Amino acid sequence: MIKNEYSIIGVMSGTSLDGIDMVYTTFNFDKIWTFKIIFSVTVPYEIEWIQKLNDLVLMSKSELRQIDEAYTSYLAQNINSFMKTHNIHVIDAICSHGHTAWHQPQNKLTYQIGNLPKLATLLKQTVVCDFRVQDVDFGGQGAPLVPIGDALLFSKYEYCLNLGGFANISLGIDNQRIAYDICPVNIVLNYYVKQLGFEYDNDGMTASTGMINMDLLNKLNDLDFYRKPYPKSLGLEWVKSNIFPLIDSHSLAIKDVLRTFVEHVAIQISKEINLKEHASVLVTGGGAYHGFLMNRINALTNNTIIKPSKEIIEYKEALIFGFLGVLKLRAENNCLKSVTGALHDHSSGKIFHH
């Protein structure tokens, strides 16, 4: 029976490898959807898991199958710990994104580890997961999947901009939701600042002391991806083959790499958000804390940039994957062809019972 209130754990692990984001949240439907985040946590990855997850694109299928088993157990252990810590007993489902190993939709290939049926067995709960595969089978990009949540949970904003490993955006045009990846963000910034011994560039302090290298900036802005029409999405493989070699060929000081790349990100984002005037832009993801990047985006637009509560900044994706699971449980569309380019809207994901 379809009901109108759900208690859900949403779980997300993104490309920036910050850790496993988990939220315990309620969703209510009364003409419109509303939500309340009750508990939230990010469990940082141990060093060995960061190394393993960084190397996923290099692994063979058999190696991936092994790590998939191990990661599914690891995920279950962390979710169980979250439930125990917060004494969570009322759960309709645990809805998990898993962690992306391969994402090559042009080759009809996407693989997220941590989505095995044993997750439900280990958790003794209903699990909804593996949201991307069906969309790719239907000819879609399998990403981004968050826009249905933007449309139904955050409809008062013209743009929803997420600054994570990659920047992605969603908006309504002609009664349709569209969304696409704009450019890499933290996946590049964190990679270079780690060479200085930092996990991330706190508030953009290091980037703000650097100089823009115009040759590199022009070459970055001239990459083919930026001329492609949406729907379009990016993956780590693209960064490794297009961004890192280009930056490294310039032999710059790290602070100049960061300064140049921040400018590149600000230019690419402002191009997208300036398509509408007098618009409100909700900004979430770790990049919302990069004060220097936020200042550069602000400087290049007249639109209103809105930084929401810490909970929404950090957990919006985990929240929305929880919501995708609710829609799947209700057999309602949670994947939009206008966003991914699939043949039709559909209800994506797999439901596993314990």
Stockholm file with secondary structure:
# STOCKHOLM 1.0

chainA/1-354         MIKNEYSIIGVMSGTSLDGIDMVYTTFNFDKIWTFKIIFSVTVPYEIEWIQKLNDLVLMSKSELRQIDEAYTSYLAQNINSFMKTHNIHVIDAICSHGHTAWHQPQNKLTYQIGNLPKLATLLKQTVVCDFRVQDVDFGGQGAPLVPIGDALLFSKYEYCLNLGGFANISLGIDNQRIAYDICPVNIVLNYYVKQLGFEYDNDGMTASTGMINMDLLNKLNDLDFYRKPYPKSLGLEWVKSNIFPLIDSHSLAIKDVLRTFVEHVAIQISKEINLKEHASVLVTGGGAYHGFLMNRINALTNNTIIKPSKEIIEYKEALIFGFLGVLKLRAENNCLKSVTGALHDHSSGKIFHH
#=GR chainA/1-354 SS CCCSEEEEEEEEECTTCCCEEEEEEEEEESSSEEEEEEEEEEECCCHHHHHHHHTGGGCCHHHHHHHHHHHHHHHHHHHHHHHHHTTCCCCSEEEECCEEEEEEGGGTEEEEESCCTHHHHHHTSCEEECCSHHHHHTTSCCCCCTHHHHHHHSTTCSEEEEESSEEEEEEEETTEEEEEEEEECHHHHHHHHGGGTCSSCGGGHHHHTSCCCHHHHHHHHTCGGGGSCSSCCCCHHHIIIIIHHHHHTTCCCHHHHHHHHHHHHHHHHHHHHTTSSSCEEEEESGGGGCHHHHHHHHHTCCSEEECCCHHHHHHHHHHHHHHHHHHHHTTCCCBCHHHHCCSSCBCCCEEECC
#=GC SS_cons         CCCSEEEEEEEEECTTCCCEEEEEEEEEESSSEEEEEEEEEEECCCHHHHHHHHTGGGCCHHHHHHHHHHHHHHHHHHHHHHHHHTTCCCCSEEEECCEEEEEEGGGTEEEEESCCTHHHHHHTSCEEECCSHHHHHTTSCCCCCTHHHHHHHSTTCSEEEEESSEEEEEEEETTEEEEEEEEECHHHHHHHHGGGTCSSCGGGHHHHTSCCCHHHHHHHHTCGGGGSCSSCCCCHHHIIIIIHHHHHTTCCCHHHHHHHHHHHHHHHHHHHHTTSSSCEEEEESGGGGCHHHHHHHHHTCCSEEECCCHHHHHHHHHHHHHHHHHHHHTTCCCBCHHHHCCSSCBCCCEEECC
//
